[in-house]
Amino acid sequence: MEIFQTYNSVIPFYAVMISLAVVPLIILSDKSPNLREFWTIAAAVLKFILVVSLLPAALEGKEAVYSILEISPRIELALKADQFGIFFALIASGLWIFTSFYSIGYVRGNKEKKQTRYFASFAVCLSATIGIAFAANLLTFIVFYEVLTIATYPLVIHKENKEAIAAGRKYLLYTLSAGVILIAAAGLTYSYTGTLDFTAGGIFNGLNLSQNSVTILFMLFLAGVGVKAGIMPLHSWLPAAMAAPTPVSALLHAVAVVKSGVFGVIRVVGFVFGPDMMSTYGLNNILLVFAGATIILASLLALKQDNLKKRLAYSTVGHLSYIVLGAALLSPSGFTGGIFHIATHATMKITLFFCAGAIYVNLHKENISELNGIGKVMPWTMAAFTIGSMGLAGIPPINGFISKWFLGAGALQADMNIALVILVLSGLLNAGYFFPIIHRAFFCEGKGLEKYGEASALMVAPIVITAFLSILFGIFPDMFFNFFELALSVTNNVMGGL
Amino acid sequence: MIANHLPAIIPLVFLASALLIPLIGIWKKSFVYPVAILSVLSAACLSVYGFIYVLSYGTINYYFGGWAPPIGIEYVYDPLSSFVAMVINTVSLLVLIHAFRIVPSDLQGRETAYYSVVMLLLTGLNGMIITGDLFNLYVFIEISSLSGYALIAVGEKRAPFAAFRYLIIGTIGASFYLLGIGYLYFMSGTLNMNDLAAILPLINDSPTILVSLILIVVGIGIKMAIFPMHGWLPDSYTYAPTTSSSLIAPIGTKVAAYALMRLLFFVFGVEFFSVELPAADLIAAFACGGIIFGSVMAMAQKEMKRMLAYSSIAQIGYIGLGIGLANPFGFIGAVLHLLNHAFMKACLFLVAGNLRTKAGHSNITLMDDSFRKKYPWTMAAFTVAALSMVGLPPLAGFFSKWYLVLGTIESSRWIYLAVILISSLLNAVYFFRIIEKVYLKSPAKEKQGDEVVVINRDEVVSSMLIPTLILSIGLIVLGILNVVIVDQIYKMMPAGL
């Protein structure tokens, strides 16, 4: 295991706070939308630059640490920009830039009400997400995790209709319950180990605990982070939350919130329990069962959805469990593949949600059965949709292939053929629920579409760019940000050598 | 010099102004409020100074009239009592600033008497906190209770009935307590707490001591409204005028909780009530019952003040649970929650008062998003306090729960752990019910025409708004800086924990 050097740096703190700092500015610029959107974009770009500036040191094995204050005796509210944290922060903050542009196009094109609240909540969500990424210990993680829950609520109920309010209630019920369970899990961990710091390889080393207490603790953790990670049967808030505006679904319900959940799963598996303990107590099998079942069931449920966003939501549930599966395999390739899937699924799924939003703003259509022939009027959008869905089905050279390849290799490494079967089956199901959409879009005749065209450039540009990124990272996974190297290196630290 | 007399000065400031106010009222009515606010302000400043003094120079033992105990009465100003005194007086100060406009409109013409009784209440509460003598404690319990009955009785039409009920139940409680200390005196020959703490271990195998413990716990439990002895509370809080309920709800029951802590931890001793007897377990079990009962009842209420009253029963349960756990984290949780809940409940009751002043009611079923438009700051303060009650980090309420969670884990009380966690969710249900209405429910449409009704901002006056906001900002500060406080709570820890 590589020994990490740490150095003190305020940059992680700034990276977390920058979007929180613009919230008052956003609220004060209520009357002039252009200025208000400028703050969002400025914060997004600055945040991304701050995160990127931490990358070179992280690649050399140096971690930036910053302790804000003590929030419980001997536990600090502390940030640590380790490789895994930077990996997640890069994705979330990078995609926030695209989402911000897209959001502007979306809310204006759709004439949404309460746009100020929308952009302000969005900024708070991003602060919380980066906080989760950089959390150095479990309590810091919980603080940001709960902030994320509350900040997302105004976005889920944004439309303020019955459906949205019901979705908001369901969302709070699931996430707040998960929050209190996580607190219990953290308390138990603290009483066993006396520390809550995330440490590669786990913090339970040398403790002799009974099988039952470890299993219960693990189940508590799993319930705590599993809600946001959409592990069945805790997933049902996610399809309901599709009542939110599409950019929210795109960034939060495909990237930030749900990825915070799987990020949490990997933190728990790799940095709290550690692979040794996972296999000694057979915890990986529990995880494997849940992940495998979720992948298959979610894909099957996706097949029957006619609402495009709901289909994407179930697809998200399935793909999140790819990542969980990667963690459960406990083999180096599997772990790498799982982590890398956080990035690949993000670029692909955000493309798909962006497309769904563009279709909604332009044609006011939400159902797949109404999409006949739209490929002709929205060629760029639907081309991007095709790329995204092919990637999720695992077709090279799109980046989804790479993560799936490594997951498959990981299944073989771990000698778990059943996992491989699940992956193959899920690939087919993915094709099964995505390709009919593409077929309708390009090969069916549509009616009454003559007067429509592409959505505004503010929306189409992000769509095309994220689709392009999916291909780019599929061919050059280390392009720009060394995502793959980061994933590999995290695995190295957790597993101790590939 | 002055510091050595602090334990006596603080209650005396209130007693003096309670006596002065009626006289001043005869002379010039407009001077009544300034005198009242001045005495609370000076008491608050003195108690902050006193807390800092005690932390740096150690406990002050004050002998009244120079008579050494056990003959004389001793006042003990130690970290715990000075801390609670500081909390009580600060919250009272904010509530009384808020009272500036609302008392004249609630109680036309009766302000003089009202403020005099408020001062008497604060005399009683401060006395309960600082005294080191069991019988003196009884006297102060009665002073605070009697003034409490009066403060409640001046409220709405049904208030006198609620106050009468409280009077009957409260008197029974006080009598139980008196009986309890009678037995103790009979056995030990002293009423001084420190003396008693030294003598009790020698005689505590006697059943008389057990009986006195039960009587004292039940007696104070009634004052504290610990489940199932809470019957007097909901009506009293609901029908009392705003200032009374904002004073009594956050600090009245807290001081009783403090008295219970003082007696159990410092007089009877941890060993005695938690190890030799199952008293601690029983208190914790009843507290948990109260947490669940209070939360469930709060969910069923349509009136905000009544909902807050039931919520208080639940929150007192948290403090009771912390006491009953009888371990360091439980103690920290209880003391911290005493502070946090004082801030949260004061803030929420002030919000209810603001709504009653402006909208004329605080009926939850009638709330809609015009409330947010009319009273944006009041509702923002409400939201912060509500999130803190639910226990979301980094607000204050999260941290008292966190320490209680650690406490339940330390003692392996899994059911209590589940109770704390479930009650968080129940809190979420009844607070989000209001938040959802206030932010999302569009007002019922007028039947005629489609004209858009313009709703203008109609916020309460700043003398009412600022205390509300200070309390809600305080919740954020207390949450983030909780370790500073917890470090001090370690110094309050009784021997044996």
Interface residues (C-beta under 8 A of the other chain):
Chain A: L69 E70 I71 S72 P73 L77 I142 V143 E146 V147 T149 I150 I157 E160 I165 G168 R169 L172 L173 L176 S177 G179 V180 I181 I183 A184 G187 L188 Y190 S191
Chain B: L387 V390 G391 L392 P393 P394 F398 F399 K401 W402 Y403 V405 L406 T408 I409 E410 L417 L421 I422 S424 L425 A428 F432 E436 L440 S442 I480 L481 N482 V483 V486 D487
